[in-house]
Each structure stands twice: as C-alpha cells, then as structure tokens.
Amino acid sequence: MLRALLLIVALLIIAAIVVTATGLVDFRQTQQGQAPKVEMKVNKIDVGTTATTVKVPTVEMKDKQVDVPTVRVDKGEAANAQ
C-alpha cells in the first residue's frame, strides 16, 4: 500500500514538472514577503471530437458443431436404498 502511495506521489510530481516545462502552466510570484502571492497562467485546452474513417476489426459469428463435456448427477436414492 505504501509503495502504491509513493508511486502515485512520484507520478504527480513528474506530471507537474512536465506540465510546467512544456508551458501548459506558468507560475509567477506577484508579491515578495512573508506569504507570497502566486499567479498562475493556464493555457486553454479544447477537447472535442472529429469525424474520421479508421479501420476497425470485426467479429464474425458462425454456427459450428463441437463436442462439449456434460455432467449428469443422480439423486442417489437408488444407492441409499440398499
């Protein structure tokens, strides 16, 4: 459990470094002093869909006769009647 928590924290730190390094997020300190104020500039990201044609695998169903295992259970009344 602790390893998973450390892994998640490490991934979050790496993600923050990558996002800051690529310029998606920009931090600027706007006030010097005891409790500095930080201004954050975030680039706009649009998420949407685009219609396009792609190759998609298809599954075909056909009937085929095969042998399948069967199990038969007797109630055991004849065996207990002795």
C-alpha positions in Angstrom: 0.0 0.0 0.0 2.8 2.4 0.9 4.6 1.6 -2.4 1.4 2.4 -4.4 1.1 5.7 -2.5 4.7 6.7 -3.1 4.3 5.8 -6.8 1.2 8.0 -7.1 3.0 10.9 -5.4 6.1 10.4 -7.7 3.8 10.4 -10.8 2.1 13.6 -9.7 5.4 15.3 -9.2 6.6 14.2 -12.6 3.4 15.3 -14.2 3.7 18.7 -12.6 7.3 19.1 -13.8 6.2 18.1 -17.4 3.2 20.4 -17.4 5.3 23.3 -16.2 8.2 22.5 -18.5 6.0 22.4 -21.6 4.4 25.7 -20.8 0.9 24.5 -20.2 1.1 26.1 -16.7 3.1 29.2 -15.8 3.6 30.2 -12.1 4.6 33.8 -11.3 5.3 35.2 -7.9 3.5 38.5 -7.7 4.3 39.6 -4.1 7.5 39.3 -2.0 7.2 38.9 1.7 6.1 36.5 4.4 3.3 34.9 2.4 4.0 35.5 -1.3 1.1 35.5 -3.7 1.4 33.3 -6.7 -0.3 34.0 -10.0 -0.9 31.0 -12.3 -1.5 31.3 -16.0 -3.0 28.2 -17.6 -3.2 27.7 -21.4 -6.7 27.0 -22.8 -7.2 23.4 -23.8 -10.1 22.3 -26.0 -11.3 18.7 -26.1 -13.6 17.5 -28.7 -14.2 15.0 -31.4 -13.5 14.9 -35.2 -15.2 12.5 -37.6 -12.7 10.4 -39.5 -12.5 6.9 -41.1 -10.5 4.2 -39.3 -10.1 0.5 -39.8 -11.9 -1.4 -37.1 -11.6 -5.2 -36.6 -14.9 -7.0 -36.9 -16.0 -10.3 -35.3 -18.0 -12.8 -37.4 -20.2 -15.4 -35.7 -21.0 -18.7 -37.4 -22.5 -22.0 -36.2 -20.2 -24.9 -35.8 -20.9 -28.3 -34.2 -18.4 -29.2 -31.5 -18.4 -31.8 -28.6 -18.8 -30.3 -25.2 -18.4 -32.0 -21.9 -21.6 -33.0 -20.0 -22.2 -33.9 -16.3 -25.1 -36.0 -15.1 -25.9 -36.3 -11.4 -28.2 -38.9 -10.0 -30.1 -38.1 -6.8 -28.6 -41.1 -5.1 -31.9 -42.6 -3.9 -31.2 -46.0 -5.5 -27.7 -46.1 -3.9 -29.1 -45.4 -0.4 -31.9 -48.0 -0.8 -29.6 -50.9 0.0 
